[in-house]
Amino acid sequence: MNADYTFRKESPFSRQLRVSTPHTNQPGGEGVTDYKPNTELYKERHWHSQYQAINAFATYSHTFNDKHNLKAMVGFNQEWRHWERTVAMRSGPISEDLGSFNLATGENIELLGSKAEWAIRAAFYRFNYDYKGKYLIEFNGRFDLSSKFPHDNRLGIFPSGSVAWRVSEEKFFEPLRSWMDNLKLRLSFGTLGNQNVGEYDYIAKMKVSQGNYIVNGANLSYLSTPDAISSNFTWEKSQTINAGIDLSFFNSRLSASFDWYQRDTRDMLTQGKELPAVFGTEEPQENAADLRTRGFELSVNWRDRFTLWDAPFEYNIGVNLADNRTVITRFDNPSGNIDDFYVGKELGEVWGYTIEGFFQTDDEYLTHADQLLVNQRIRNYYLVNHPVAGDLKFKDIDEDGSITPGKQTLSDHGDLRRIGNTTPRYSLGVNLGFNYRGIDFSAFFQGVLKQDWWPGDDNGYFWGPFTRQYLNFYPKSIESMSWTPDNPDAYFPRLAVYAANEGGNYEGSQLRVVSDKYLQNAAYVRLKNITLGYTLPERICQKLKIIRSIRMYVSGENILTFSPLYKNNPDRTVDPEQLGNGNAYPFSKTFAFGFDIKF
């Protein structure tokens, strides 16, 4: 019998003093202004969190007739968490150095607070059986009760099981042992639950607000209409079936493992069926969707040694490859809105327009499909109300004489089409290494062989001066990067500031429209780590007496990256491992040299 109890308490406290700092934005000290005027304040934040957990389990094991091995385990788990936060602030601090509410004189005083708690109670079990190490069976599961769901929907039951057959232990396998060492077949099925929701999402809540009407000398407070809550609100469940095989050959020099799996996520907590506007509030969260993920994982390793110049040379090579695709299998979207879930939608898919090139003259638009409504959210973004030389030319795929997104449904998506997918595909890892006469070497490559990325709005790393006039493509010139009559085959269109940011009415806002021309291939392979070391011969260390071994090494991280991502500025390159919105700080190259000394 084993049992443990965990108690953790945290009470962090923070202060903030914000004052205005005079500065000038003109040469010679003229035009002195205040930085963020009228935002001076003093704030204190008090946070209290308390977590408790109880775990208890008992195990039983026994072997019968030296053939049947049995092991069983049952247990209990309970967790609680309570937290509360209080925030107080007052405007008008009179000191730039000392923080205190007594040193603030402003009339703007706010006191905010919130608290929440959740608990979970569970029973779990595991049962293992094997016969002579050849046939293996395991069953396990959990029964969970969560306070984050309505009383009648709190129970989640999550069983799982697996079987395996070590074929290489059978007598009929004997003729193969000269070259195959191990063959194991595996099959498993399991379910898991997800309760990653708010503590009180299942409860209708009314927000307290203060109106502008004064009653009895004070502003009148009122309660807003609560959001809709669905009665269909309980655990998300994922069910996974996995089939695998493990192999080894030639005295385990070559080993391989392959797994194929299918994971069905059922009752996803997401926005439910689209409701008419007269409903009066947003669609509630409910268990409204299912999705299916299918994928594989492959691992192959070779490890061997041979004699080179009277000394053993040991080396190893390992390759890992994994891939999966996820598709929506259930969702109520009768209109087929492509911006929402729909049956058959692959997660990560990108819809966009096709670009034919640039208009080369100001009058060429007269013989081209009308593209003023290329995106209904951006209207009249041409100052002259039509494209001019150097603007993008969108392809009229449906040949109706106008570039539009249609109704943005599966049955009518106008000139939109699926142009890519942002989900990383074919994740790759490669390990290399050797050992020879005290010299050791290792290298690790990782990468993604297929992934698309859209730079997004206002991404200065990619769009350069098309977002802000003070950005550039240094060391490349703007003239070489953007369209001009002398450079008709440039990568970017004619230069127009704010063309790629949120300024929807600025000239050239066409870059905000997702298109295949600027959809990036974000595949990459990176040398994550490389290490070269040398260990002094043992006879030398013995002379030092107190030192058993000395190893010198030099290593580097993120040394080389191979990627087709478009690079318009080597100093502001988007990192393929940290795409996000493209503005994340890239991984740095790191070199290290050191000694490992054992006494």
N, C-alpha and C positions, 0 to 999 in steps of 0.2 A: 504494500500500500504506500502510495506517495501522495503528498499534499503540499501545497505552497500557497502563501498569501502575499499579495503585492499591494503596497500603499504608496502613492506618489502625490505629492502636493506641491503646487507652484503658485507663487504670488508675485509675479513681476510688476514693476512700477516704472513709469517713465514720465519725464517732464519735457515740455516743448516751449521754448520762448522764441517768438517770431517778431522781429522788428524790421522796419524799413531802413534800407541803406541808400544814402544819396549816391548818385552816379551821374556820369555824363555820357551822352551818346554822340557828342559832336566834338571836333577838334578844338583845342584851345580852352576847354573847360566850360564852354557855353552850353546852354540848354540843360541845366541841372534839373533832374527830376528825381522822384522817389521810386524805389523798386517795390512793386506791388503795394501801392498806397492803400491805406484803410484796411489792411489785412493783419495788423499787429495784434497779437494775442498771446496769452499764457494758457497752457493746457496741461492737465495732469490726467494720466490714464492708469487706472488700477485694474488689475486682472487677477482673478482667483480661479484656480483649477484643481480639482481633486479626482483622482482615479484610484479604483480598488478592483482587485481581481482575486478570485479563488479558483484554484485548480486542484482536483483530486482524481487519482486514477489507481486502479489495481490491475495487476497482470498475473497470468497463470500460464505455465508452460510444462509440457510433458512429452516424453518420447516413449512410444510403444514398440516393443520388439525390435528396436534399433532400426526401424524402417519408417514408422509414422511419427512425424514431428508436429506437435500441436502447440499453438500459442494464442492466448486470448487476452484482451484488455478492454475494460470499461472505465468510463470516467465522467466527471462532472466539471462544468466551467460556468462561472458567473462573473460578469464585469459590470461596473458602474462608472459613470463619469458625470461630474457636475462642474459647470463653469459659470462664472458671472463676470461682468465687466462694467466699470463705471468710468465715464469720461466727463470731466468738468473743464470749462474754458471761460475766459473772460477777456474782453478786448481792452485795449488801451494800457499796456504795461508802461510804467514810467521809468523803468530801469532797463538798460541794455545788457546788464550783467547778472542781476539777481532775479530769480524767478519766484514769485509768490502771488497768491490772489490778493493779498493786502497791498501789493505794489502794482495793482491794475485798477484803473479808475473808470473804464468804459462801461456803458450801459448795456452792451451786448453780452449777456450771461447765458450760457447753455449748460444744462446738466442732463446727460444721457446715460442710459443704463440698459443692460440686457442680461439674460441668464437662460440657461438651458441645461437639461440633463437627459441621459439615455442609459438604458441597461439592456443586457442580453443574458439569457440563461440557456444553457445547452447541456445535453447528454451526448456522449460519443462512445463508439465501440470499434474494435478491430479484432478480426479473427484470421489467423494464418494456419495453413496446413501444407505440408509437403511430404511426398513419398520418395525416400531415397535421394532427395535432391533433384529428382527428375520431373515430377509433376508438382507445380506450385499453385496454390489458390489463396486468395486474400479477399476478405470482405470488410468494409468499414463504412461508417456513416455518422451523421450528426442529426440531432433534433434540436432546432434553435427556436427560441422565443425572443422576439425583438420588440422593444417599446416604441420603435419608429413607425409601426404600422397599427392600423385599427385593431381593437381587441379581438375581433373574430378572424383576423388575417395575420396574426403574429407568428404562427407556427410555420416553420420551414423544415421539410424532411429531405435530407440529402444523402442518399446511399451511393456506394460505389463498390466496384469489385474488379479483380484482375485474375487472369490465369496465365500460366507460362509452362512451356514444355521444353526441357533441355534434351533436344533430339540427340545430341552428341553423347549422351550417357546411355543410350540404348545399345544393345548388342549388335543389331543390324548395322550400326554406324561404324563398326570396327574396320571394315575395308577402306574407309575414307580417312582414317586417322593419320595416314602417312603425309597428308597435305592439308587436311582441314582439322583444326583443333577443337572448335566450338561452334555449335549451331543451337540457337535458342529462339523460340517463337513466343511472342507475347501478344496478349489481347486484354484490353481493359475498358471499363466503362465507369464514368463518374459524374456526379452532379455537385455543383457548388451554388451558393446563394450570395446575393449582393444586397446589402442594406445601406449602400452609400447614398443616403438621402438625408434631408434635414430632420431634426429631432421632432418637429411638429408639422411636417408637410401634409399629414393626413387630417389635420384639424383646420376648419374654416376660421380664418383670423380676420378681425376688423381693425383697421389702422386708425389710431387717434390723431386727429389733426386740429389745428386752430384756425378758425375763420377770421374774416375781417370785420365782422359785426361785433359791436360792443354791447354787452348786456350786464347791467349792474356794475358798470365801471371796469369790466374785463372782457377780453376777447372770448367769444363763444367757442367752445370746443365741440367737435362733432365726430361721429364714427362713420367711416366709409363702408360701402358695400363690400362684403367679403368676396374673395376670389372663389370660383367654383372648385369643389373638391369631388373627386370621383370615388364611388364606392369600390371601384376596381383598383385597389392600391395595396400591393403586397410585395413579397420578395421577387426580385429577378432571379431566374434560374438558368444556369448553363449546364448542358449535358454534353459530355465529350466521350467519343469512342475513339480508341487508339489501337492500331495494329503495328507491331514492330518486329524486327528480326535483328539478332546480334550474331556476328560471324567473326571468326579469327582463323588465320591460315599460317602455314609454314612456321610452326613453333611460336605462334603469336606475334610474328614480325609484322604481319598485315592484319589489321582489324577494321571492322566496319559495322556501322549501326544505322538502321533506317527506320523511321517512324512515319506513318501516315495517320492523320487525325481529322476528325470532323467534330466541330463544336457548334451546337445549337443553343443560342441564347434565346430563351423564351420569356415572354411577359416583360419586355423591356419597359422601364419607366421612362416615358417620353411624352411629348405633347400628343394628345389624343386626336380624334377625328376633327377635321376642320368644321367649325360651326358658323352659322350666319352671324353677321354683325349685330343683328337685333338680340342676340343672346346676352349682350351687355357686358361681357368680360372675356378674358382670354380662355382658350381651351385648357382644361385642367390636365395635370400630369396623371397618367394612368398606365397600367400594364397593357400597352397598345400595340407593341411591335415584336416581331421575332426576326432574328438574323442567323445566318449560317456561315461558318468559317471552315474552309477546307485548306489543308496545307500539309507540308512534309518537312522532315528534318533528316539530313544525311551527314554522316561523319565517317571519314576514311583516314586511317593513320598507318604509316609505315615506319617501323623502327628496326634498325639493323646495325651491325658492326662488322668490320673487316680489318685485316692487318695492312698497314701502310708504313713502309720503311721500318719494319720491326716494331711497330707500336700500334695498339688498337685505335681504330678510328670509328667512333660512334656517331650516328646521325639519325635524325627523325624528321618526318614530313607529315603534316596533318592538314586536312581540308574539311571545313564545315560549310554546309549550304542549307538554307532554310527558305521557305516561301509559303505564303498563304493568301487567300482572297476571301473577302467577306461580302455577302449579298443579303439584302433584305428579303425575307420570305413571307412576312405578313405585316400589312399596315393598311389602314382604311384611308385611301387617297383616291376617291372615285374620279376626280378631275384629272389625275395623273400629273399634278404639279411637279415639275422637275426640280424645284428648289426644296422640296420636302422629301421625306421617305416615300418610296413606292416599291411595290413588289418587283424584284429583279434589279434594283439599284445596287451597284457596287460601291461600297464606302470609299470615299476619296475621289470619286470621278469628277472631272472638270468639264463643264460645258463652256463653249466659247465660239468665236467666229473664226473664219478662215480669211487670211490676208493674201491678196494677190500681188501686192507690191505697193508702190507709191504713185500718186498722180504726178505726172511729169510736166503738165501744163495747167494753167488756171482754168482752161475751158474743157479739160478732159472729162470733168464731172458730167457734162451735158450728154455724153454718150454712155454713161455708166448708171447703174441702178442707184436710186435715191437712198442715201445713207444718213440722212439727218436724224432718223429715229433708230439708229443702230442700237441704241440702248434707251429704253423708255424712261430710265431714271436720269438721263443726261440729255437735255434738249438745247438746241440752239447754241452749241459750243463752238460754232464757227462765227467769228465776228462779222464775216461777210455773208453769213447764212448759207454757205455752201463750201465744199472742200476746195482747196487750192493746191497748187503745185507743192509737193513735198508732204502732203497728208496721206494717211494710210488709205488704201483702197480695199474695202471689204468685199468679199465674194458673195454674189447673189446665188446661194445654193439652190433655193426653191424656184428660182427664175421667175419671180413675180414682179420684178422691176423695182423692188424696195427691200432694203436690208433692215429686218426687224426680228425681234425674238418671238414673234407670234404671240400666242397666249401662254407661252412658257409651260406647255404641257407636253406629254408624250405624243399626243396626236397632232399637236400644232406647236412646234418649236421654231417655226420660221427658219432663219438661216443659222440657228445655233446647232451645234453637234458636239458629241463627246470628243474632246481633243486630247485627253490625258487622264492621269490618275495620280494623286499625291501620296498614295500608300507606298511605303518602301517595299520593293519586291526583290527576291533572291539575295538575302543577306549572306554575305560571304566572310569567312575567316580562314586564314592560312597561317600555320605555325611552321617555322623552319629552325633547325638547330644542329649543332655538332659539338663534339668534344674530342680533342686530340692533343696529346702531350701537354696537358695543363691548359690548353687554349679552349675556351668555351665561347660559343656564339649562339645567339638566338634572335629571331625576328618574328614579328607578328603583324600581319596585314589584315585589315578589315575593310568591308565595303558594302555598298548596295548597288546591284547591277541594273536596277530599273526603278526610276522614280521621277515624277514630274513636279515642278514647282512654279507657281505664279508669283512674281515679285510683289504684287499687291500695291495698294495706293501709298503714296508718300514715302516710298523706299529710296532714300537718297543714295544708298550704297549701290543700287543698280541703275536708277534713272538719272542720277547726277543732276545737271542743271535743269532737267525737265521737271524737277520738284521745287528747287529754290535757285534763285539767280546767283547765289554766292557759292554753289557747288560746281564741281568741274570733273573732267575726265582725265586729269593730269596723270601720267605725262602725255597722254594722247590729246590732241587738239579737238575742240568742239567741232571745227570744220570737218575733220576727218571722220567724226562719229555720226554727225547728223546730215540730213539731206541738204544739198545745195545744187544749183544747176550744174556745177562742175563736179559734183559727187553724187550722181543719181542712184548709185547702188549702196548707199550708206546703210548702216544697221538701224539707226534711229531716224524718225521723220524730221521735218524741218524743226528747228529749235523753237520752242514755245515754253516759256517759264510757267510753272504750275500745271503743265500738261498731264502730269501723273499723280497729282495730289487731289485733295478734296474740293478744289475750286472748280465745281462743275460747270460754271458759266465762262470759264477762261478759254481762250483760244487753244485748241489742240487737246482738249480733255479726252480725246479718243484713246489715249494710252491707259485710261482707267478701265477700258473695256477689255475683258479677257479675250485673248486671241492666240492662235497657234504660233504666230511669229515670235512672240515674247514669252511663250510658255517654255520654261527651261528644263533641260535634261539634267536632273540632279543626281545621276548615278556617280559613284566615286569609288576609288580604292585608295586607302591611306596606309602608309607604313606607321602604325601606331607606336611601335617600340622596336628598337634594335639595340642589342647589348653585345659587347665584345670584352671578354675577360681573360686574365691569365693568372693561374695559381702557381706559386713558386714550388719547386720540387720539395718533397718531404725532407730530403737530406739537408737542404739548406735551412729549413725551419728547425730541424733537430739541433743544429749548431747554435741556434738562438735560445734553446732550452725551454724558456717559458712560453714560447709561441708555438702553437700546433700547426697553424696554416696562415698564409697570407695570400689574399686574392686581390688583384688590381682590376678595375673595370672602367669602361667608358660606355655610356648609354645615351640614347636620344629618343625623344617622343615627338610624334607628329612631324617627322622629318620630311616626308614626301607625300604629296597628294596628287592623284590623277583624276581629273574631273572635266567633263565638257561644259560645265557651267560657264556662261559668257562672262568674261572679265574685262570690264571697261576701265578699271583702275586698280593696279596691283596693290595699292595701299589701302583700298577699301573693298577688298574681295569678300563676297558672301561665302561663308563656310558651309560646305555641303552637309556637315554633321549638325549644324545649328541653323537650320533654315528659318523656322518661325516666320517672322515678318522680314527676315533678311538683315535686321539691324543688330542681331546678337553679336557680342564680341567673339571673334574667331578663336579657336584653340591656338595656343602659342607653341612654337617649337622650343623644346627644352633639351639641353645637353647637361650631362652630369658625369663627373669623374670621381672615383672613390676607392677606398680600400675596405676589405672585409678581413678582420684580424681575429683569430680565435686563439684563446690562451688555454 
